[in-house]
Amino acid sequence: MNKGITRVSIVTAAPEILDDKDMDALTVRALAARLDVQREAWLGEAATRVKEAAHLHDEGDRRFAAHLDG
């Protein structure tokens, strides 16, 4: 059953891995396996999140510049 990649699923899966093994075992590959997702899907999702964060950062910069100019 694919649990999917969500903040909650990651926060839930990470301690499970730590309980089962140790800190060195907590990797993207281990999280992807625990969440039953392909590593490539994980990386694609991560890339999407980075793009979203960059967009928000750019929007914040634009608003701040407009505030200074206003």
N, C-alpha and C positions, 0 to 999 in steps of 0.2 A: 504494500500500500504506500503510495507516494504521499509523504507528508507535506512536501513543498517547501519552498524557501521563504520563510517569514521571520520577522524579528523574534516572535515567540518560539517558533520551532528551533531556531538557532540557540536561543537562550536556554531552552529546555534540553537540547541535544548535547551542548558543550559540557555541562556538569555530568551528564551520563557517561560521556567518554572519559572524563577525568576520574569518575568513580570506578570505572571498569579497568582503567590503565593508569597512565600518569600524564604529566604536563606535556611531555614530548610527543604523546600520542594525539594531542589536540591539533589536528591539521585540517586544511580545507578538504583534503581527500577523505579523512575520517568523518568530518561533518557531512559531506556529500553522501557517503555510504550510509551513515546513520539516518539521514533524511530521505534516503532512497531516491536520490537525484543523480543524474550524470554530472560528472565534474565540469563538462563543457557548459551545461545549463547553469551551474553555479557561477562559473566565470562570466557567462553572458548576463546573468542577473546582477552580478557585482559591477560589471561595466555599465549597465543601465543605471544603477544607483549612483555611480561616480558621475555619470553625465547629468543626472538630476541634481546632484549636489553642486556641480559646476554651474549649471543653469541658475540655481538659486543664488549662488555666490555672485554671478554676473548681474543678476537682477538687483541684488543688494547694493552692488557697486554703482549701478545706474541710479538707483533711488538716492543713495548718499550724495552722488555728484549733483543730482538735480536739487537736492536740499541745499547744498553749498552754493549753487548758482542762483537759487531762488531768493 
